Amino acid sequence: MTEIARLVAAAQRQDATERERQAAFGRIVARFQDMAFGYAYALLGGDREAAEDAAQEAFLAAWRSLPMLAEPAAFPGWFRTIVLRRCQRRRRDSPPVTVPLEAAAHLAAADGDPQRHAERREAAAQVARCLHALPEAERTAALLFYIGDYSQKEIAEFLGVPVTTVKKRLFTARRRLQERMLTMVQDDLHAQRPSRDDAFAARIAAFTREFGQMLVEGVPVLHSLAALAERQEDPRFQSVILEIAQGLREGASGLSGTMARYPEFFDEHYTRAVCLGEDTGTADLQLERLAAGEEIFDDEGRIILRGADDPLIAGCASSVLWQAIHWGESRLRLTARPDGLRLFFRVNGQWQEGWRRYPEVLPALWAHFRTQAGIGGESLPQEGRFSYPTHGGTTYDVQVRVQAAEGGEEMILEAQPR
């Protein structure tokens, strides 16, 4: 069963609660909102407001009629028919739009530079004229392809035609549009799609900021998610938050893994940052940085460290000590060789390598443990110790020894409860 079929079946379940059915349908809306808008936009001659209204009416009609859909996998084509009928009704009941597609060309803010505003309006009007000149079948395929991140297979399922037909229509549409105009079309449609407005980004930022604050205050994750869901005005986002909480209750693989199921709300950078927070005990810190719009990883995917006092380093140090105590024999080893640093835990009498996911943090951990233990200078061996209080109330004495090793140096840490 495909993901869409699974969601449709969940929204149809008679033994589910109303909230559960609405949550599933909210996911469907999130997946199809750009598709519905793009299709209506093509059918209604580029009238943005009419297309938005038709798409919303189609979703309401689909929700009411969903119990009558016999085969969940047939939803894309079935829903397309609903959108088509809504658009046909609007074209029948309303007089033709006398102002052409240029009327939708309002991409610039009214308070921007007048000359730049005029240039952007003219560019958008040019895009509209080119799209309007395409035959309807090609125009529809191009709109659906460039307005969102839909694959040719998804477009084919929605239109009820073979994938080869979609490929042919897109090829012909691209050939009719010059390369520069093709870029303008994509930029124009991306700016108009419902799922990428400023309000969407603001909702995610507010959720992230409030979630981080709750974790700082000690509110459990599930309680935090329930409270945040109640605050949401957007039913789609509310349903996603509730599904994340339900997934965690059912034993899903962590908060980041559960969020990754909803890429339309939480992108890869977001879920990687949450995963980093889970692994290092700094979830509140990572959420705070996400809410502030900070970059957490560089272009090569490595963690961006903010100096020796970065709270992430202390969080990582606490995390590896906790793992050594609870999963191993309260011992860990850092090795420093010309090819880099590696970290090992002592488990069942053997050293097992860990933390391969974040090698860029290991040099900072080496320096952090030396500082904590009061170890300075270059002579070897050197020893020191520091206290490590756990959240459970137990305090450990951590003995640190830095010594020469084959090809470099190694640091051995051993924790003993007081």
C-alpha positions as CSV (number, residue, x, y, z in Angstrom):
1,M,0.0,0.0,0.0
2,T,1.4,3.4,-1.0
3,E,1.7,6.2,1.5
4,I,-1.3,8.1,0.0
5,A,-3.4,4.9,0.1
6,R,-2.4,4.4,3.8
7,L,-3.4,8.0,4.7
8,V,-6.7,7.7,2.8
9,A,-7.5,4.4,4.5
10,A,-6.7,6.0,7.9
11,A,-9.0,9.0,7.1
12,Q,-11.8,6.5,6.3
13,R,-11.5,4.3,9.3
14,Q,-14.8,4.1,11.1
15,D,-13.2,2.8,14.4
16,A,-10.9,5.8,14.5
17,T,-11.7,9.0,16.4
18,E,-12.6,12.2,14.6
19,R,-9.3,13.7,15.5
20,E,-7.4,10.7,14.1
21,R,-9.3,10.9,10.8
22,Q,-8.8,14.6,10.5
23,A,-5.1,14.2,11.3
24,A,-4.8,11.7,8.4
25,F,-6.7,14.0,6.0
26,G,-4.6,16.9,7.1
27,R,-1.5,15.0,5.8
28,I,-3.4,14.4,2.5
29,V,-4.1,18.2,2.2
30,A,-0.4,18.9,2.8
31,R,0.6,16.5,0.0
32,F,-1.9,17.7,-2.5
33,Q,-2.5,21.4,-1.8
34,D,0.1,22.6,-4.4
35,M,-1.2,20.1,-6.9
36,A,-4.8,21.2,-6.5
37,F,-3.9,24.8,-6.8
38,G,-1.7,24.3,-9.9
39,Y,-4.4,22.3,-11.6
40,A,-7.1,24.9,-10.8
41,Y,-4.8,27.7,-11.8
42,A,-4.4,26.1,-15.2
43,L,-8.1,25.5,-15.7
44,L,-9.2,29.0,-14.5
45,G,-6.9,31.0,-16.8
46,G,-4.4,32.0,-14.1
47,D,-6.8,33.6,-11.7
48,R,-5.0,33.0,-8.5
49,E,-7.8,33.8,-6.0
50,A,-10.3,31.7,-7.9
51,A,-7.8,28.8,-8.1
52,E,-7.2,29.0,-4.3
53,D,-11.0,29.1,-3.6
54,A,-11.6,26.1,-6.0
55,A,-8.8,24.1,-4.4
56,Q,-10.2,24.7,-0.9
57,E,-13.7,23.8,-2.0
58,A,-12.4,20.6,-3.6
59,F,-10.7,19.6,-0.3
60,L,-14.0,20.2,1.6
61,A,-15.9,18.2,-0.9
62,A,-13.3,15.4,-0.8
63,W,-13.5,15.2,3.0
64,R,-17.3,14.9,2.9
65,S,-17.2,12.3,0.1
66,L,-14.2,10.3,1.3
67,P,-16.3,7.4,2.8
68,M,-17.6,6.7,-0.7
69,L,-14.2,6.2,-2.2
70,A,-14.0,2.4,-2.6
71,E,-10.3,2.1,-3.4
72,P,-7.9,4.3,-1.4
73,A,-5.2,4.0,-4.0
74,A,-7.5,5.7,-6.5
75,F,-7.5,9.0,-4.5
76,P,-5.3,11.1,-6.9
77,G,-7.5,10.6,-9.9
78,W,-10.7,10.8,-7.9
79,F,-9.6,14.1,-6.3
80,R,-8.6,15.5,-9.7
81,T,-12.2,15.0,-10.9
82,I,-13.5,16.9,-7.8
83,V,-11.1,19.8,-8.6
84,L,-12.2,19.8,-12.2
85,R,-15.9,19.9,-11.4
86,R,-15.3,22.8,-9.0
87,C,-13.4,24.7,-11.7
88,Q,-16.1,23.9,-14.3
89,R,-18.8,25.2,-12.0
90,R,-16.8,28.5,-11.4
91,R,-16.3,28.9,-15.2
92,R,-20.0,28.4,-15.7
93,D,-21.3,30.6,-12.9
94,S,-18.8,33.5,-13.3
95,P,-18.2,35.6,-16.4
96,P,-14.9,35.2,-18.2
97,V,-12.0,37.1,-16.7
98,T,-11.5,40.0,-19.0
99,V,-8.1,40.9,-17.5
100,P,-5.7,38.1,-18.6
101,L,-3.2,36.3,-16.5
102,E,-1.1,39.4,-16.0
103,A,-3.5,40.3,-13.3
104,A,-1.9,37.6,-11.1
105,A,1.5,39.2,-11.4
106,H,1.8,40.8,-8.0
107,L,5.0,39.2,-6.7
108,A,6.7,42.3,-5.2
109,A,5.8,43.9,-2.0
110,A,3.9,47.2,-2.3
111,D,6.5,49.1,-0.2
112,G,9.4,47.9,-2.3
113,D,11.5,49.9,-4.8
114,P,9.0,51.2,-7.5
115,Q,11.3,50.4,-10.4
116,R,12.1,46.9,-9.1
117,H,8.4,46.4,-8.4
118,A,7.5,47.3,-12.0
119,E,10.2,45.1,-13.4
120,R,9.0,42.1,-11.3
121,R,5.4,42.7,-12.3
122,E,6.4,42.8,-16.0
123,A,8.5,39.6,-15.7
124,A,5.6,37.8,-14.0
125,A,3.2,39.1,-16.7
126,Q,5.6,37.8,-19.3
127,V,5.5,34.4,-17.6
128,A,1.7,34.4,-17.5
129,R,1.5,35.3,-21.2
130,C,3.9,32.4,-22.1
131,L,1.9,29.9,-20.0
132,H,-1.4,31.1,-21.4
133,A,0.0,30.5,-25.0
134,L,0.6,26.8,-24.3
135,P,-2.1,24.2,-25.1
136,E,-4.1,23.3,-22.0
137,A,-2.6,19.8,-21.7
138,E,1.0,21.1,-21.8
139,R,0.1,24.1,-19.6
140,T,-1.3,21.8,-16.9
141,A,1.6,19.5,-17.0
142,A,4.1,22.4,-16.7
143,L,2.2,24.0,-13.9
144,L,2.0,20.8,-11.9
145,F,5.7,20.0,-12.4
146,Y,7.1,23.5,-11.7
147,I,4.8,24.6,-8.9
148,G,5.9,21.9,-6.4
149,D,8.2,19.0,-6.0
150,Y,6.0,16.5,-7.6
151,S,7.5,13.7,-9.7
152,Q,6.3,12.8,-13.2
153,K,4.7,9.6,-11.7
154,E,2.7,11.6,-9.2
155,I,1.5,14.0,-11.9
156,A,0.5,11.1,-14.1
157,E,-1.5,9.5,-11.3
158,F,-3.2,12.8,-10.6
159,L,-4.1,13.4,-14.2
160,G,-5.0,9.8,-14.9
161,V,-2.6,9.4,-17.9
162,P,0.6,7.3,-18.5
163,V,3.9,8.7,-17.3
164,T,5.1,8.7,-20.9
165,T,2.3,11.1,-21.7
166,V,3.4,13.5,-18.9
167,K,7.0,13.3,-20.2
168,K,5.9,14.1,-23.7
169,R,3.8,17.1,-22.6
170,L,6.7,18.4,-20.5
171,F,9.2,18.0,-23.3
172,T,6.9,19.9,-25.7
173,A,6.2,22.6,-23.2
174,R,9.9,23.1,-22.5
175,R,10.7,23.3,-26.2
176,R,8.1,26.0,-26.6
177,L,9.6,28.0,-23.7
178,Q,13.0,29.5,-24.0
179,E,15.6,28.5,-21.3
180,R,15.4,31.9,-19.6
181,M,11.6,31.9,-19.6
182,L,11.6,28.4,-18.2
183,T,13.6,29.6,-15.1
184,M,11.2,32.5,-14.8
185,V,8.2,30.2,-14.9
186,Q,9.7,28.0,-12.1
187,D,10.5,31.0,-9.9
188,D,7.1,32.5,-10.5
189,L,5.2,29.4,-9.7
190,H,7.3,28.6,-6.6
191,A,6.5,32.1,-5.3
192,Q,2.8,31.4,-5.6
193,R,2.4,27.9,-4.3
194,P,0.3,27.8,-1.0
195,S,2.8,25.7,0.9
196,R,5.6,28.2,0.8
197,D,4.2,31.4,2.1
198,D,5.7,33.5,5.0
199,A,3.0,32.3,7.4
200,F,4.1,28.8,6.9
201,A,7.7,29.6,7.8
202,A,6.4,31.7,10.8
203,R,4.4,28.7,12.1
204,I,7.4,26.4,12.0
205,A,9.6,29.0,13.7
206,A,7.1,29.7,16.5
207,F,6.6,26.0,17.1
208,T,10.3,25.4,17.2
209,R,10.9,28.3,19.6
210,E,8.1,27.3,22.0
211,F,9.1,23.6,21.9
212,G,12.6,24.5,22.9
213,Q,11.4,26.7,25.8
214,M,9.2,23.9,27.1
215,L,12.1,21.5,27.1
216,V,14.2,24.0,29.0
217,E,11.4,24.2,31.6
218,G,11.4,20.5,32.0
219,V,8.1,19.7,30.3
220,P,8.2,16.2,28.9
221,V,8.3,15.9,25.1
222,L,4.8,14.3,24.7
223,H,3.2,16.9,27.0
224,S,5.0,19.6,25.1
225,L,3.7,18.3,21.7
226,A,0.1,18.0,23.0
227,A,0.2,21.6,24.3
228,L,1.7,22.9,21.1
229,A,-0.9,21.1,19.0
230,E,-3.7,22.8,20.9
231,R,-2.2,26.2,20.0
232,Q,-2.1,25.6,16.3
233,E,-4.6,27.4,14.1
234,D,-3.6,25.5,11.0
235,P,-5.4,22.1,11.1
236,R,-2.8,20.5,8.8
237,F,0.2,21.4,11.1
238,Q,-1.9,20.5,14.2
239,S,-2.5,17.1,12.8
240,V,1.2,16.5,12.0
241,I,2.2,17.5,15.6
242,L,-0.4,15.0,16.9
243,E,0.9,12.3,14.6
244,I,4.4,12.9,15.8
245,A,3.3,12.5,19.4
246,Q,1.4,9.3,18.5
247,G,4.4,7.9,16.7
248,L,6.6,8.5,19.8
249,R,4.0,6.8,22.0
250,E,4.0,3.8,19.7
251,G,7.8,3.5,20.0
252,A,9.0,5.3,16.9
253,S,12.7,5.8,16.4
254,G,13.1,9.1,18.2
255,L,11.8,12.6,17.6
256,S,14.0,13.3,14.6
257,G,13.1,10.1,12.9
258,T,9.4,10.8,13.4
259,M,9.7,14.3,12.2
260,A,11.5,13.1,9.1
261,R,8.3,11.5,7.9
262,Y,6.9,14.9,7.3
263,P,9.4,16.6,5.0
264,E,6.8,19.2,3.8
265,F,7.1,20.7,7.3
266,F,10.5,19.6,8.6
267,D,13.3,19.6,6.1
268,E,16.6,17.6,6.3
269,H,18.5,20.4,8.0
270,Y,15.8,20.6,10.6
271,T,15.6,16.9,11.4
272,R,19.4,16.5,11.4
273,A,19.6,19.3,14.0
274,V,17.0,17.6,16.1
275,C,18.9,14.3,15.8
276,L,22.1,16.1,16.9
277,G,20.2,17.4,19.9
278,E,18.9,14.0,20.8
279,D,22.4,12.4,20.5
280,T,24.1,15.1,22.5
281,G,21.4,16.0,25.1
282,T,21.1,19.5,23.6
283,A,17.7,19.3,21.9
284,D,16.6,22.6,23.5
285,L,19.8,24.3,22.2
286,Q,19.3,23.0,18.7
287,L,15.6,24.1,18.7
288,E,16.6,27.5,19.9
289,R,19.2,27.8,17.0
290,L,16.7,26.6,14.5
291,A,14.1,29.1,15.6
292,A,16.6,31.9,15.3
293,G,17.4,30.8,11.7
294,E,21.0,29.9,12.5
295,E,22.9,27.4,10.3
296,I,23.9,24.4,12.3
297,F,25.8,22.5,9.6
298,D,28.1,23.8,7.0
299,D,27.9,23.2,3.2
300,E,29.7,19.8,3.7
301,G,27.3,18.7,6.4
302,R,29.7,19.2,9.3
303,I,28.6,20.7,12.6
304,I,29.4,24.4,13.0
305,L,31.1,24.9,16.4
306,R,31.0,28.3,18.0
307,G,34.2,28.4,19.9
308,A,35.4,26.5,23.0
309,D,32.5,27.8,25.1
310,D,29.9,26.4,22.7
311,P,27.2,24.7,24.9
312,L,27.1,21.9,22.4
313,I,30.6,20.7,23.4
314,A,29.6,20.4,27.1
315,G,26.5,18.6,25.9
316,C,28.5,16.1,23.8
317,A,30.9,15.5,26.7
318,S,28.0,14.7,29.1
319,S,26.4,12.5,26.4
320,V,29.5,10.3,25.9
321,L,30.1,10.0,29.6
322,W,26.5,8.9,30.1
323,Q,26.8,6.3,27.3
324,A,30.1,5.0,28.8
325,I,28.4,4.6,32.2
326,H,25.1,3.1,31.2
327,W,26.0,1.1,28.1
328,G,29.5,0.0,28.8
329,E,32.0,-0.4,31.7
330,S,32.2,3.3,32.6
331,R,35.3,3.7,30.5
332,L,35.9,5.5,27.2
333,R,39.0,6.2,25.1
334,L,39.9,8.9,22.7
335,T,42.8,8.3,20.3
336,A,44.6,11.1,18.5
337,R,46.6,10.1,15.4
338,P,47.6,12.0,12.2
339,D,44.6,10.6,10.4
340,G,42.2,12.1,13.1
341,L,40.6,11.4,16.4
342,R,38.4,8.4,17.2
343,L,36.3,7.5,20.2
344,F,35.8,4.1,21.8
345,F,33.6,2.7,24.6
346,R,34.6,-0.3,26.7
347,V,31.9,-2.9,26.3
348,N,32.0,-6.6,27.4
349,G,35.8,-6.4,27.8
350,Q,36.5,-4.9,24.4
351,W,36.9,-1.5,22.9
352,Q,34.1,-0.6,20.5
353,E,34.2,2.5,18.3
354,G,31.4,5.0,18.6
355,W,30.4,8.5,17.6
356,R,31.3,8.1,14.0
357,R,28.4,10.4,13.1
358,Y,30.1,13.5,14.5
359,P,33.9,13.2,14.0
360,E,34.3,17.0,13.8
361,V,33.3,17.3,17.5
362,L,36.1,14.9,18.8
363,P,38.9,17.5,18.8
364,A,36.7,19.8,20.9
365,L,35.9,17.0,23.3
366,W,39.6,16.2,23.7
367,A,40.4,19.8,24.6
368,H,37.3,20.0,26.9
369,F,38.2,16.9,28.9
370,R,41.8,18.2,29.3
371,T,40.5,21.5,30.6
372,Q,38.0,19.8,32.9
373,A,40.7,17.6,34.4
374,G,43.2,20.4,34.8
375,I,45.7,18.9,32.4
376,G,48.1,21.2,30.7
377,G,51.5,21.1,29.1
378,E,53.0,18.7,26.6
379,S,54.8,16.1,28.7
380,L,53.3,12.6,28.9
381,P,51.8,10.8,30.7
382,Q,49.5,13.3,32.5
383,E,46.6,12.7,34.8
384,G,43.7,14.7,36.3
385,R,40.1,14.3,37.4
386,F,36.8,16.1,37.5
387,S,33.2,15.5,38.9
388,Y,30.3,14.5,36.6
389,P,26.9,14.9,38.2
390,T,24.1,13.0,36.4
391,H,20.4,14.0,36.1
392,G,19.6,11.0,38.3
393,G,21.4,12.6,41.2
394,T,24.5,10.3,41.2
395,T,27.8,12.1,41.0
396,Y,30.8,10.3,39.4
397,D,34.5,11.0,39.8
398,V,36.1,10.9,36.3
399,Q,39.8,10.0,36.2
400,V,41.5,11.2,33.0
401,R,44.9,9.9,31.8
402,V,46.6,11.2,28.6
403,Q,49.5,9.0,27.5
404,A,51.5,8.1,24.4
405,A,50.1,5.4,22.1
406,E,51.1,3.8,18.9
407,G,51.1,6.5,16.2
408,G,50.0,9.3,18.5
409,E,48.3,9.8,21.9
410,E,45.3,8.5,23.7
411,M,43.1,9.7,26.5
412,I,41.5,7.2,28.9
413,L,38.5,8.3,31.0
414,E,37.1,6.1,33.8
415,A,34.1,7.0,35.9
416,Q,33.4,5.8,39.4
417,P,30.4,6.7,41.6
418,R,31.1,8.5,44.8
